Structures are given as C-alpha cells and as structure tokens.
Amino acid sequence: MSHDESISGAQRAAAFLLSLDKEEAANVLKHLDESVIVEVVEAMGQLDPEMTRHESILDLQREFIRSLARPK
C-alpha cells in the first residue's frame, strides 16, 4: 500500500490501532479526544481488510515516520 489520498486519517489510525495488542491500543486511545475516538472506531468497522495486512501496516508506519521527519 502506498500513500493514497483516498485513505482518511481515521482509516489510517484504525488500521494502526488494529495492529496493536489490546493494552497498547487502549493506551493510545486514552490520549485521544472523544470525537476522534468515535471517528476512528467508525473507520474500523468500514476498513478494507487489505489495510490490516502486515505489509500495509508497515507502509503506514513508514509513512508516519517520514511525516515526523519532514520540516515543519
């Protein structure tokens, strides 16, 4: 999976959270605003199964790391 503008931030977050174990995901969720949690949970229910594949998750992680490295 490459960077795709049609994939929302909520879908990216949903795929990432689904790749974590329950405790890790809960730890991330407790730092999010309630409205964001609702959006991410809704995205989980509509997520393309392709996005939960190992390679897709690695692509999401790489993309996130690249975004952190970009100058602001």
Z-matrix of the N, CA and C atoms (Angstrom, degrees):
N
C 1 1.457
C 2 1.517 1 108.33
N 3 1.286 2 117.51 1 123.48
C 4 1.450 3 121.27 2 176.70
C 5 1.525 4 108.39 3 -100.42
N 6 1.316 5 115.04 4 174.75
C 7 1.460 6 119.76 5 179.92
C 8 1.520 7 108.61 6 -58.04
N 9 1.293 8 117.28 7 124.10
C 10 1.462 9 122.56 8 -176.58
C 11 1.518 10 107.75 9 -131.91
N 12 1.329 11 115.80 10 118.57
C 13 1.464 12 120.89 11 -177.75
C 14 1.519 13 112.58 12 -65.08
N 15 1.356 14 117.58 13 -18.86
C 16 1.459 15 119.85 14 -178.58
C 17 1.533 16 112.12 15 -78.96
N 18 1.320 17 116.59 16 -9.48
C 19 1.467 18 120.85 17 179.21
C 20 1.527 19 107.40 18 -92.40
N 21 1.323 20 115.83 19 119.60
C 22 1.463 21 120.02 20 -176.57
C 23 1.528 22 111.56 21 -74.81
N 24 1.303 23 114.46 22 163.18
C 25 1.459 24 119.80 23 175.60
C 26 1.522 25 111.35 24 -61.08
N 27 1.332 26 116.43 25 -37.36
C 28 1.470 27 120.14 26 178.22
C 29 1.524 28 110.60 27 -63.94
N 30 1.336 29 117.12 28 -39.30
C 31 1.465 30 120.09 29 178.34
C 32 1.527 31 110.98 30 -66.85
N 33 1.322 32 116.49 31 -39.72
C 34 1.467 33 120.30 32 177.89
C 35 1.532 34 110.07 33 -63.39
N 36 1.333 35 115.54 34 -44.79
C 37 1.468 36 119.86 35 178.64
C 38 1.520 37 110.72 36 -64.04
N 39 1.319 38 117.41 37 -40.10
C 40 1.465 39 121.55 38 179.74
C 41 1.523 40 110.36 39 -61.52
N 42 1.323 41 116.96 40 -47.33
C 43 1.469 42 120.71 41 179.94
C 44 1.520 43 110.50 42 -61.60
N 45 1.325 44 116.26 43 -43.36
C 46 1.462 45 120.03 44 179.57
C 47 1.529 46 110.75 45 -63.11
N 48 1.321 47 117.59 46 -47.32
C 49 1.462 48 120.48 47 -179.25
C 50 1.522 49 112.01 48 -62.39
N 51 1.335 50 116.42 49 -36.66
C 52 1.463 51 119.57 50 178.38
C 53 1.526 52 112.25 51 -67.96
N 54 1.330 53 116.76 52 -18.82
C 55 1.466 54 119.98 53 178.57
C 56 1.530 55 112.09 54 -82.81
N 57 1.326 56 116.70 55 -12.77
C 58 1.463 57 121.40 56 -178.65
C 59 1.524 58 110.59 57 -90.19
N 60 1.346 59 115.43 58 160.99
C 61 1.462 60 116.69 59 172.14
C 62 1.532 61 107.84 60 -76.48
N 63 1.316 62 116.79 61 168.13
C 64 1.469 63 121.64 62 -172.45
C 65 1.521 64 112.83 63 -57.21
N 66 1.327 65 117.13 64 -43.81
C 67 1.466 66 120.13 65 -178.06
C 68 1.520 67 111.63 66 -65.44
N 69 1.339 68 116.93 67 -42.81
C 70 1.465 69 120.29 68 179.06
C 71 1.524 70 110.80 69 -63.71
N 72 1.331 71 116.29 70 -44.81
C 73 1.466 72 120.31 71 179.54
C 74 1.528 73 110.72 72 -62.08
N 75 1.312 74 116.83 73 -42.71
C 76 1.473 75 120.67 74 178.72
C 77 1.522 76 110.71 75 -62.13
N 78 1.326 77 117.40 76 -38.24
C 79 1.460 78 121.41 77 179.39
C 80 1.524 79 110.79 78 -64.47
N 81 1.322 80 117.06 79 -39.59
C 82 1.464 81 120.68 80 177.32
C 83 1.527 82 109.72 81 -67.69
N 84 1.324 83 116.80 82 -47.74
C 85 1.465 84 120.99 83 -176.55
C 86 1.520 85 112.99 84 -60.10
N 87 1.309 86 117.79 85 -33.11
C 88 1.468 87 118.84 86 -176.89
C 89 1.527 88 112.64 87 -68.78
N 90 1.332 89 116.39 88 -11.52
C 91 1.464 90 120.58 89 178.42
C 92 1.529 91 112.79 90 -98.00
N 93 1.319 92 116.54 91 -0.03
C 94 1.458 93 120.48 92 -177.56
C 95 1.524 94 111.50 93 -99.90
N 96 1.312 95 114.84 94 150.79
C 97 1.455 96 121.86 95 174.61
C 98 1.532 97 108.85 96 -65.45
N 99 1.320 98 116.79 97 146.87
C 100 1.467 99 121.62 98 -177.06
C 101 1.526 100 112.41 99 -56.56
N 102 1.329 101 117.52 100 -39.50
C 103 1.466 102 119.71 101 -179.63
C 104 1.530 103 111.40 102 -65.87
N 105 1.318 104 117.08 103 -33.30
C 106 1.464 105 121.49 104 177.51
C 107 1.525 106 109.46 105 -70.04
N 108 1.324 107 116.53 106 -41.45
C 109 1.464 108 120.55 107 178.58
C 110 1.525 109 110.16 108 -59.39
N 111 1.325 110 117.04 109 -44.17
C 112 1.471 111 120.97 110 179.45
C 113 1.526 112 109.70 111 -60.24
N 114 1.318 113 116.97 112 -45.23
C 115 1.463 114 121.37 113 -179.48
C 116 1.541 115 111.24 114 -62.76
N 117 1.325 116 116.91 115 -42.14
C 118 1.467 117 121.10 116 -179.49
C 119 1.528 118 110.72 117 -68.53
N 120 1.316 119 116.98 118 -42.32
C 121 1.470 120 120.22 119 179.35
C 122 1.536 121 110.22 120 -63.47
N 123 1.317 122 117.15 121 -40.90
C 124 1.468 123 120.20 122 176.13
C 125 1.526 124 110.37 123 -61.77
N 126 1.324 125 117.02 124 -40.96
C 127 1.467 126 121.27 125 178.78
C 128 1.524 127 111.13 126 -64.36
N 129 1.321 128 117.21 127 -33.75
C 130 1.469 129 120.42 128 178.28
C 131 1.526 130 110.92 129 -59.34
N 132 1.315 131 115.88 130 -40.07
C 133 1.450 132 120.61 131 -178.67
C 134 1.521 133 113.80 132 -71.30
N 135 1.323 134 116.45 133 -19.53
C 136 1.460 135 121.16 134 -177.34
C 137 1.528 136 112.46 135 -110.77
N 138 1.311 137 116.80 136 7.19
C 139 1.461 138 122.03 137 -172.62
C 140 1.523 139 112.12 138 -70.28
N 141 1.317 140 115.76 139 133.57
C 142 1.460 141 122.09 140 173.66
C 143 1.531 142 107.43 141 -65.06
N 144 1.333 143 118.71 142 126.21
C 145 1.472 144 121.31 143 -179.49
C 146 1.528 145 113.11 144 -54.55
N 147 1.318 146 116.70 145 -25.80
C 148 1.469 147 121.41 146 177.73
C 149 1.535 148 110.79 147 -58.32
N 150 1.325 149 116.32 148 -33.37
C 151 1.467 150 119.93 149 -177.16
C 152 1.520 151 113.18 150 -72.12
N 153 1.314 152 118.48 151 -13.78
C 154 1.473 153 119.87 152 -179.64
C 155 1.526 154 112.07 153 -97.48
N 156 1.327 155 116.71 154 0.39
C 157 1.465 156 119.72 155 175.88
C 158 1.525 157 109.63 156 -66.34
N 159 1.315 158 116.02 157 152.03
C 160 1.473 159 121.95 158 -177.31
C 161 1.529 160 111.52 159 -54.49
N 162 1.329 161 117.44 160 -47.43
C 163 1.465 162 120.44 161 -179.08
C 164 1.526 163 111.99 162 -62.72
N 165 1.306 164 116.83 163 -38.53
C 166 1.463 165 120.53 164 178.59
C 167 1.520 166 111.12 165 -64.87
N 168 1.321 167 116.41 166 -40.41
C 169 1.468 168 120.50 167 177.92
C 170 1.523 169 110.23 168 -64.94
N 171 1.331 170 117.45 169 -42.23
C 172 1.466 171 120.42 170 177.13
C 173 1.528 172 110.76 171 -60.94
N 174 1.329 173 117.09 172 -40.19
C 175 1.463 174 120.65 173 176.81
C 176 1.527 175 111.05 174 -61.82
N 177 1.328 176 117.01 175 -42.71
C 178 1.467 177 120.71 176 177.47
C 179 1.521 178 111.20 177 -61.48
N 180 1.329 179 116.63 178 -42.53
C 181 1.460 180 120.63 179 179.78
C 182 1.533 181 111.07 180 -64.23
N 183 1.338 182 116.33 181 -43.59
C 184 1.473 183 120.09 182 178.12
C 185 1.525 184 110.64 183 -61.52
N 186 1.320 185 116.15 184 -44.12
C 187 1.458 186 120.86 185 179.56
C 188 1.532 187 110.73 186 -60.99
N 189 1.320 188 116.83 187 -41.66
C 190 1.464 189 121.22 188 178.85
C 191 1.525 190 110.70 189 -63.55
N 192 1.317 191 116.41 190 -44.39
C 193 1.468 192 120.47 191 179.76
C 194 1.527 193 110.40 192 -63.24
N 195 1.338 194 117.19 193 -42.32
C 196 1.476 195 120.50 194 177.61
C 197 1.526 196 110.15 195 -61.77
N 198 1.321 197 117.68 196 -39.11
C 199 1.463 198 119.88 197 -178.84
C 200 1.526 199 111.19 198 -66.14
N 201 1.331 200 117.04 199 -32.14
C 202 1.455 201 120.10 200 178.12
C 203 1.526 202 111.25 201 -72.02
N 204 1.318 203 116.39 202 -29.09
C 205 1.458 204 121.22 203 -177.28
C 206 1.523 205 112.80 204 -82.56
N 207 1.332 206 117.33 205 -16.78
C 208 1.481 207 120.02 206 -179.57
C 209 1.515 208 110.59 207 -68.29
N 210 1.332 209 115.19 208 138.91
C 211 1.474 210 118.66 209 176.38
C 212 1.527 211 110.37 210 -62.07
N 213 1.282 212 115.66 211 143.92
C 214 1.477 213 121.28 212 179.85
C 215 1.501 214 110.67 213 -84.33
